Amino acid sequence: MTKQASIEVLICGAGAAGLTLAIDLARRGVAIRLIDKLAAPFAGSRGKGIQPRSLEVLEDLGVVDRLAAVGAPYPVQRLHKADGTHADSQEIMVAPPTADEPFRTPLMVPQFRTEAVLRERLAELGGAVEYGRELTGFAQDAEGVTATIKGPDGVETIRCRYLVGGDGGRSFVRHALDIGFPDKTLGVRAVVADLVLDGLTRDAWHRCGEGDMDRQIGFCPLPHTDLFQLQAPIPLEGDFDLSLAALQAFVDARWTAGRVTIKRVDWASAYSMNARLADRYRVGRVLLMGDAAHIHPPTGGQGLNTSLQDAYNLGWKLAAVLQGAPDALLDTYEEERRPIAAGMLGLATGLLDKAKQGEMKRGREVHQMDLGYRFSSLSPDVVRPEDALQPGDRAPDGRLAGAAGGSKRVFDLLAGPHWTLLARGAAVLPAARPGLRAYRVGAGGALRDPDDVLGQTYGLGDGETVLIRPDGYVATFVGGADGARLERYLADVGLIPARSQTRAA
């Protein structure tokens, strides 16, 4: 069957990145389709760590509390020794929230639960994943992309403005574009499996054989389930049997701290660890994100988080271009996200080298809170103290108050698909326009700043403003006499006053 349909964005791949992009575009009113060649949702726990910066993203998307309800902080690591004793340690950094960083501890959520929560949110916005539909070909021209999809009802041809490939490490989209994906083999192969078992308590992440790649094995209890995630290095060559009987024999050979009996195997995979980075993220109207653009070793929990934040960076830019912003805005997606992925690949590879020796400590370096886009063309040079917040930095949270007395967070003002401008004191606000929310903070404004967040955290003087991007990064700072510079910046990203848009129409 051949059917013609017209949409704005076709997203191929319904993992965390595809779902995040679909949610972000749906809340912006963009017509999308989200397809996946799998017949049903992914069933494994694989990417189970959600880092603090991703929690901020997920709060903006409206799901952070739902995820916290099905997740938990990482448990202590319990290292079992050959003499029958054990020692507990907290290898994952745990830190209390602060006013400017509301999430400072990673959350453990099995990947199948994370994706289920995201699918639920997408459904609230009117979207759904179309499973069992495989992209089999596409061609692009100056106006859009023509794609063919094979599904249960046959083959359909659809027309879209943009195609986004979030279809995994073996990405059909990347291969069709002939984009290089150079491989750095890391010399480690591992098994990961979700098991129901007897013999271990659920109050710790149990490990033994640390420092010996032929003996290492670990069992991590997955919160709000009866499952443990098995992780262990395995030989580089040869078939690895993933049946219950074979996994039981494997565990018996390695686990030395009593009897562990596997009762059920829900999901299992054997894989080689690699580090890969696509040479390009964009070819015309086709873009890559997530594992289609970069593959990480699992150490440090960077893969899913980097993928999710790819989508968060891409979503507002795609929507802006579809609504009339310059096409060059889409080039900043690769400009910003590819260096981030390269850095995270280096971090995860370094942590893998430590893990081979039994070193499992994870600190702030994996939280992705200190990543930013100072190097981006969207972050213009401004004169600021060297130790002050700069264009391209993550916008901090903070406590404000409404003029009527209610409490407000900075993140409350940022939440949603818009740009945000915060003006301290007597600053002149720009003309109102779609896609921008401007707030005066201080005398004469609707907001008060009892903790001096704009002064102490953002470094604003009276009469100065800060413009914050839809993805929660500082765009620029503007002094009282720089209104023309602000207007040029807003125009460059497609934010035109309503009267100008009417005349143009």
N, C-alpha and C positions, 0 to 999 in steps of 0.2 A: 504494500500500500504506500502511495506517495501522497503526502499532505503538505500544503504550504501554510506556514504560520509565521507571524512577525512578532519579534520580541526585541528588547534592547540589549540584554546581556545573557548569553548562554554560558553557564558555569558547568564545567565538566569535572566531576569528582565531588562527592558529598562527605568528605572527611571534615575535620575541624576547620580547615581553611575555607573550604567550599561553603560550609554552613555559615561561618562568620560573614563571609562576603555576601551571601544571600540575605542574611538578616540585615546587614548594613544597607544594602541596596533597597530591600523591601521597605524599610522604614523611611527611605528617601523617595518612595513612590516610583522607583525604577521597575519596569516590566522585565522579569527574569524567568529563566528556566534553569533548574538545577537537576542534572542527571548523573547517574552512577551506573556503571555496568554490572556491579554486584546485584544479585537478586534480592538481597536483604541487607540491613545495616551491619556494619562491621561488629563482630561479637567479642573482640579481645580487649584486654586491659592495657595494651602496649604502652601508650603515652599517658602515664598516670599522674605526672607532676605538673601542676599549674603554678607558675611563678607569680610573684607579687605584681609585676607590671601587667601581666595578662589578666589578673584579677581585677585591676582597674578598668581594663578594656571591657571585661565581662560585666562589670557593674554598669558601665555606660550602655551596654546592650540589654540590660535588664534581667540578668540571670545569675548574678554572683551569689545571691542568697540561696537560690535553688541548688547551685553547685555545692555550696557549703553544707547544705542539708544532706547531700548524698556523699559527701567527702569528709575528710578529717585531716588534721595535721599529721605529718610523718611520725611514725612511732620511733622509739629508741631502737638502735641497732644492738642486737645481742650476739656477741661473738662467742661461739661455743669452742672450747679448747679440747685438745686431745685427752687431757686428764679428767674430763668430765665436768670441769668448772666452766663458768661463763662470766663475761664482763659486759655491762651495759654502757652505752655512750650515746649521746645525742649528736649525730653526725650532720644533721640538717639544721642550719641556723634558725633559731626561734627568737623572734624579737617582738616586743609589744608595739601596737600601732602608735603613731604620733599624729599630730594635727595635719602635717603636710604629707605623711605617708600612711594612709589608713590600712594598707595591707603590707605586712613586712615578713610574713612567714609563708612558705609554699604550702599549697593545699594538695592533698592526694585524692584524686578522683579517677577511677578506672576509665579508660578512654571510651568504652561503650556507654558509660553513664554521662560523660561530658557531651558526647554527640547526641544522646537522647534528649538532654536538656535543651541543646541548641535546636534540635528538630521541633521541640515543643514551642519554643519561642518563634521559630519561623512560621509555624502553623498559626500562631496568634496574629501574625502579620499577613496572613493570607497565602503563604507559600507552602510548598511540600517538595520532598525529594521524589524524583521519578526513578525508581530502581529498575534494574533490568533493561536499561537503555544505554547503548554503547555508541559513542561517537566513532564513525567509520571513515569520515573524510570531511574536508572543508576547503574552501577557496575564498580568498578575500579580494576586494576591490576597493576603490576610493570611498565607497559609501557604506560598506558593511561586509559581513561574512555570510556565505552560504554553507550550511552544514548538513550532513546526512547522518541520521541516527537510526540504528537498528534496535528494534524493541519487540515486545511480545506480539504487537499487531502488524509487524512488518517493518518497512523502511520508510522514514519520512524525511522530507527536506524542509529545513527551516531557514529563515532569514533573520539575522541579528546584527546589531550595530557593532558589538564586540564579543569576542570569545575569550574566556579565561580558562586555562588549563590548570586545574588543581588535582590532576589525576595520577598523582603518586610518582614514585621513583622510576617506574617504567613508562612514564607518560607518553601516550599516543600523540598528544599535542606537540610536545617537545620534539619527538622523533619526526613528525610530519614537517616541522619547521626547520629540521636539520640543524638544531642548536647543539653545540658541543656541550658535553657533560663530563669533563675529565674526572678520573677516578683516582683517589689516593687510598690504596688498600691498606688497612690498618692491622692486618695480621691477627685478627680475632674473629672467631665464630662462636655463636652462642645459641642456647635454647632459652625460650621464654614460654611459659605455659600457665594457664589458669586452672588451678586444681582444687578439688575438695579432698581434704585429707584428715587423718587422725595422727596425733602424736606431738602437736605443737600448740602452744598457747597463742592467743591472738593479741597479746599486749606488746609484742616486739617484732622487729624484722630480724629473723633468725639467720645467722650466717656461720659458716665454718670453712676451713681450708684457705683462709685469706693469705694472699701472697704467693699462692701456688696455683698456677693456671690449670693444672691437671686435677686439682682437688677442690677449687672454689665452688661453693654452692650457697644459694640463699633462698629464703622463703619469706615473702612480704605479705602480711594479711591485708586484704583489700577491704576498705571500710564499707560497712552496711551491706556486706555480702557474706556468704560462707566460704569464699574463695581465698586461696593464697596464690600469689604470683611467684612461680619458680623462675629463677635466673641462674645460669651457669655457663661458663665457657665450655666449648666442646672442641674435638679435633677439627683441624682446618679441612681435612679431606674425608671423603666417604659419605655414604648415606647415614642419616640419623633417624632412627625409628621413633615416631611420636605416639605410638600406641600406649595405652595404659600399662601393659605388661612391661614394655621396654623402658618407659619412664620410671616405673617402680624399680627395675633392676639398676638403672642409672643412679637413682637416689640411694639405693642400698649400698652401692659401691662407694659413694662419696660421703654420705651423712654419717657422722661418727658419734652423734650425741643422742643415741636412743633410736627407737623404731619409729619411722614415719611411714604410714600406710596411705597410699593414694586410693581414694574411693571413686573419683570421677575426674575426667579431663574435659573441661568445657571448651578449651581453645589451646592450641600449641603451634609454635613456629620455630624453625631453625634458620638462622640467617648469618651472613657474613657482615661484619661492620665495615662501612666505607665512609669516606668523606667526599662529597661531590658538590660542585657548584656550577650551575649553568652559565655559559658564556654570555648569554643575553636573557633578559626577562621580557622583552617586547619585540615583536616584529609586526609593525603596522597596527592592525586592529586585533591582534592576538597577543595575549599576555600569559605569563607563567607565575605560579605562586606555590608555596608549600613545598612538599617533597618533589614536585615536578621541577622545582628550581634549585633545591638544595637537599642533601641527605646528610644527616648527622649520626654519629654514634650516640647511643642512649645516655651516656654519662653526662650528668648535669641537667638532664631534662630540658634540653634546648630545642629539640625538633618541633614538637607540637606548638610550643610557645612562639617560636620564630615564625612558623607557618600562620598561626592565628593572627599575629601582628602584621604579616604581609597583607592579609586580607583587610585588616583595619586601616592600613595605609592606602590600599588601593581603592577601597569602597568610595570614600568621599571624592577622590579624584575622578574616578569613572563617572560618578553622578554629576559632578560639576561640568565635565566636558560634554556630557549628554545634554546638559541644560545651557550650553553655550560658552563655557569657559574655553580659553585657548587650548588646542590639542597638545601643545608643549607641556601642559601641566601633567599629562600622563607620563612624559619622559622622566619626571622626578620620581616616579615609583621605583624604577630600576636604580636611578641615581642614589636614592636613599636606602633601599632595602638590600641591594646586593652587597654593599660593604658591611652591613650589619650581619648578614648571613655568613660572610667570610670570617668575621670576627668570632661569631658563635661556633663555627666549625673549628677554628683554632682552639677555642676554650674547651669544647667537648673532647677534642683529640688529646689535649693536655691532661684533662681529667681522666681519660681512659688510661693513659700511661701510669697515672698514680693508682688507679683502681687495680691494675695488674699486680701492684705491690701490696694491695690490701688497704690503701688509703682512700677512704670514702667521704671525707669531710667536704661539705658544701657550704659556702658562705654567700655573701652579698654578690659575689661575682656572677652567680647564676640567676639572680633575680630579675635581670634586665631593666632595673630601675634607673641605672646610670647611663643607659644608651640614649642616643639622641642624634640630631641631624644638624649640628653646627656647620658641617661641611656642605650642606645642601644649598642649591641656588634659591630655595625658598626661605633661606635664613640670611637676610641681608646684614652687612656689617653695620654695627652701631657702636657708638662710644659708650662703653660700660666698664666699671671696675673689673679687673681680671677675675676676682673671686665671686662676682655677682652672677645671677641667672642670665643666660645668653639666649639669643634666638636659636632655635633648634633644640633647646633643652626641654625635658619633660616639665609640664606645668604642675607645680605642687598644689596639693589641697590646702585648705585652711578654714578656720572658723570665722564667719561673718555673722551679721545680724540684720534683720529687716528693720526698716524704719518703724514698722508697727510693733516690733518687739520679738518676732519669731526668729529662731535660729536658722542659719543658712551655712552650707559648705560651699567653697569654691567649686567643688565637683558637682554640686547641685546646679550651678549656673552653666557648667560645661556640658551637662548631660543632654544628649540628643545630637542630631545631625548638623547643627549649625556652627558657625564661627562665633567666637565670644570676644568682646572688647570690654576690658575693665579700666575705668578711668578714675584716678585718684583726685578727689577734690574738685578744683575749678577747671579741669580739662574740658576742652570743647569736644562734644561727641559728633561723630560723622552723621550724615543724613541716613535716616532709616532705609533699609533695603531688605529684600528677601534673603534669607540665609545668614543674617548677622544679628546678634543680640548684643546690645551695648548697655552697660550698667555704670552709673555714676556711684562711687562709693565715698561717703563722707557727707559733709554739709551740703544740703540741697539735693542729695541723692536718695534713692529708694533703699540703699543699703548702708549699714554702718560697719566700722572695722575696729572693734574694741581691742583686738589683739595686734593691730597694725600689721596685718598679713601683707597688704600691698607694699608697705614700707620695708618691713623687716625681711619678708620672704621673697617678694618680687623685686625689691629694690627700686620702687617707684617714688619719685618726689612729687610734691603737690603739683597738679596740673599735667602730669604725665599719664600715659596709657600703655597698656599691654594688649596685644592682639594674640589670641590663642586659636590654633587650628582646630578643625573638627575632631582630629585624632588626639587632642590633648597635649600638643607640643607648642611651645612659644613660637609664634611667627615673627613678631618684631615688637620693638618698643618705640614709642612715639612721644616726642616732647611737645610742649604747648604750641610751638611755632611750626610744627612739621605736618600740619593737616594735609598739605598737597602731597607729601610723600606717602602718607597713609592712603589717600585716595588712589594714588597710582598703584600701590600694592594691592588694594582691594580689587581694582579693575583687572589687574593681571591674573587674579585667581577667579575672575568671573562674577564678582560681587558688585553689581551696578545698582545705583539708586533706582527706586521704582519708577519715577518719572522718566528717567533715561531709557528704561526698558520699554515703557509705553511708546515713547517716540520712535524707538528703533523698530518696534513692531509695526 
